[in-house]
């Protein structure tokens, strides 16, 4: 009986075997305090872990080869259950990464398929708890609805993020009398004597499909704890809808980790996999700017914002800082906090005070800030696009059936207004708006 999966990179021709317990670490024991896992839970965790491994192991190439073609073979005990969701799962992964995913499920001999797996009913809600500002605010929001919570975290070797998850979890426990359970699940690729895995410098760093893994972890935690409601990456609308800042950031160059289309697809996958028609996935912040998410935090909890991590490059900055200050999440975090007069010296580069115009054209910070400023001017200021029609022509992504264009546009206009108010304090940034 082998649980070994197989990854094929069709562009390079490279192939890789993966196996939980060998070159894939997955601590299923993290769920033991919630309840017992059955074979369907184990299958979903294995599929999600191997998908995450494929996303890491298959590197993107330049230009027209930025889109990957990946075949993933996974043995499962519940073969018929996964055949029901086969096409939807491939579509969901394509929504996330814009790659070509081909999934092949094979029968796992020696494992008994789950029969009528129960989904107990309770008032507990399950929240994907990343250690970021939005998931922290999401927990506060749900506690305000008088709900007990299960916080599910994906843990890797990213030490700043792991520390944020632990610290913010403790802050929440001290804030409420509601029961909070924190379930940190370790999933990562590693070299093993039996099976190799690419070293860090040979891995793909975009991790577009990580939210498929994250949502699967939460789904299993929700089922065994009896929670029918999963809040998927409580994510502000700016990053959930994630309109591209420029033409260079469309398609596979942009993330869709909490996009409404993915949430819909993932809900259908879980409903059909677990035969649970009333299971819901939700993002309560899809109509919120990041600044409006900050506003949800009571003043006595705002001191913990500095413990949260929003940076995509947090594990690669100097030990004296927690954020790089140049990636788009850092820039939007800074706008969101400073819009509320919250200034935290956490950025490795203080880009707002640099002479950005004098920087080299290839400087990452310059490219990001210039693109962000140009994006802001489309939604606010004297040169904004005034009509919904104009904005839909500029951003065809707004025409997605799962996006409510008028509400999304209104949200982006409020973000742009927040950004302009903050940029008023920084003459060098303000000059980029002209």
GIVENVEN-V411197 format. One record per residue. SS is DSSP state (a for helix, b for strand, c for the rest). NEAR is the number of other C-alpha atoms within 12 Angstrom. Layout:
ss: {SS & SS}
near: {NEAR & NEAR}
This chain:
ss: {c & c & c & c & b & b & b & b & b & c & c & c & c & c & b & b & b & b & c & b & c & c & c & b & b & b & c & a & a & a & a & c & c & c & c & c & c & c & a & a & a & a & a & a & a & a & a & a & a & a & a & a & a & a & a & a & a & c & c & c & c & c & a & a & a & c & c & c & b & b & b & b & b & b & b & b & c & c & a & a & a & a & a & a & c & a & a & a & a & a & a & a & a & a & a & a & a & c & c & b & b & b & b & b & b & b & b & c & c & c & c & c & c & c & c & c & c & c & c & c & c & b & b & b & b & b & b & b & c & c & c & c & a & a & a & a & a & a & a & a & a & a & a & c & c & c & c & c & b & b & b & b & b & b & b & c & c & c & a & a & a & a & a & a & a & a & a & a & a & a & a & a & a & a & a & c & c & c & c & b & b & b & b & b & b & b & b & b & b & c & c & c & c & c & c & c & c & c & c & a & a & a & c & c & c & c & c & c & c & a & a & a & a & a & a & a & a & a & a & a & a & a & a & a & a & c & b & b & b & b & b & c & c & c & c & c & a & a & a & a & a & c & c & c & c & c & a & a & a & c & a & a & a & c & c & c & c & c & c & a & a & a & a & a & a & a & a & a & a & a & a & a & a & a & c & c & c & c & c & b & b & b & c & c & c & c & c & c & c & a & a & a & a & a & a & c & c & c & a & a & a & a & a & a & a & a & a & c & c & c & c & c & c & a & a & a & c & c & c & c & c & c & b & c & c & c & c & a & a & a & a & a & a & a & a & a & a & a & c & c & c & c & c & c & c & c & b & c & c & c & a & a & a & c & c & a & a & a & c & c & c & c & c & a & a & a & a & a & a & a & a & a & a & a & a & a & a & a & a & c & c & c & c & c & c & c & c & a & a & a & a & a & a & a & c & a & a & a & a & c & c & c & c & c & a & a & a & a & a & a & a & a & a & a & a & a & a & a & a & a & a & a & a & c & c & c & a & a & a & a & a & a & a & c}
near: {12 & 20 & 30 & 30 & 37 & 31 & 35 & 33 & 31 & 23 & 22 & 18 & 15 & 19 & 23 & 31 & 33 & 42 & 37 & 35 & 26 & 24 & 30 & 39 & 30 & 34 & 25 & 32 & 19 & 28 & 34 & 19 & 17 & 29 & 21 & 24 & 29 & 29 & 28 & 37 & 37 & 35 & 39 & 40 & 39 & 41 & 45 & 40 & 43 & 50 & 49 & 43 & 45 & 51 & 43 & 37 & 41 & 41 & 34 & 32 & 19 & 12 & 13 & 13 & 20 & 24 & 29 & 35 & 31 & 39 & 32 & 40 & 33 & 40 & 36 & 38 & 32 & 35 & 28 & 23 & 31 & 34 & 23 & 21 & 29 & 31 & 21 & 29 & 41 & 35 & 28 & 41 & 46 & 33 & 33 & 42 & 41 & 32 & 36 & 28 & 34 & 29 & 35 & 28 & 34 & 27 & 26 & 26 & 15 & 14 & 20 & 17 & 23 & 23 & 16 & 16 & 23 & 24 & 31 & 21 & 18 & 19 & 23 & 32 & 42 & 51 & 53 & 50 & 49 & 46 & 45 & 44 & 45 & 48 & 42 & 48 & 42 & 45 & 54 & 41 & 30 & 36 & 30 & 20 & 16 & 18 & 26 & 31 & 44 & 45 & 52 & 44 & 43 & 42 & 34 & 27 & 20 & 25 & 20 & 33 & 33 & 28 & 27 & 34 & 39 & 32 & 27 & 39 & 39 & 23 & 26 & 39 & 25 & 17 & 24 & 23 & 14 & 23 & 24 & 32 & 32 & 35 & 36 & 37 & 35 & 30 & 38 & 39 & 37 & 29 & 22 & 19 & 11 & 16 & 21 & 20 & 31 & 28 & 19 & 16 & 11 & 14 & 23 & 26 & 24 & 27 & 34 & 40 & 41 & 39 & 41 & 47 & 43 & 43 & 46 & 48 & 48 & 48 & 48 & 48 & 48 & 45 & 40 & 34 & 35 & 30 & 34 & 36 & 41 & 44 & 42 & 47 & 48 & 46 & 45 & 43 & 40 & 44 & 36 & 39 & 42 & 37 & 38 & 30 & 33 & 24 & 17 & 15 & 23 & 21 & 27 & 32 & 30 & 33 & 35 & 39 & 40 & 44 & 47 & 39 & 34 & 41 & 42 & 27 & 31 & 42 & 36 & 28 & 36 & 42 & 27 & 23 & 36 & 37 & 24 & 25 & 17 & 18 & 32 & 28 & 38 & 32 & 38 & 33 & 37 & 39 & 33 & 34 & 41 & 45 & 40 & 34 & 39 & 40 & 28 & 32 & 31 & 19 & 15 & 14 & 27 & 29 & 20 & 31 & 38 & 31 & 31 & 38 & 41 & 42 & 36 & 28 & 27 & 34 & 24 & 21 & 23 & 17 & 15 & 16 & 24 & 34 & 39 & 33 & 39 & 36 & 32 & 36 & 34 & 38 & 39 & 40 & 45 & 42 & 40 & 40 & 36 & 30 & 30 & 25 & 18 & 23 & 20 & 27 & 19 & 31 & 32 & 25 & 26 & 28 & 32 & 36 & 21 & 21 & 20 & 30 & 24 & 14 & 16 & 12 & 14 & 13 & 17 & 20 & 33 & 32 & 27 & 32 & 43 & 34 & 27 & 37 & 38 & 30 & 37 & 41 & 31 & 34 & 35 & 29 & 24 & 14 & 15 & 25 & 24 & 19 & 19 & 25 & 16 & 17 & 28 & 24 & 14 & 24 & 30 & 21 & 28 & 30 & 22 & 19 & 14 & 21 & 28 & 23 & 29 & 18 & 21 & 37 & 40 & 26 & 34 & 42 & 32 & 29 & 38 & 34 & 29 & 33 & 41 & 34 & 26 & 31 & 32 & 20 & 19 & 23 & 20 & 24 & 34 & 29 & 22 & 28 & 29 & 17}
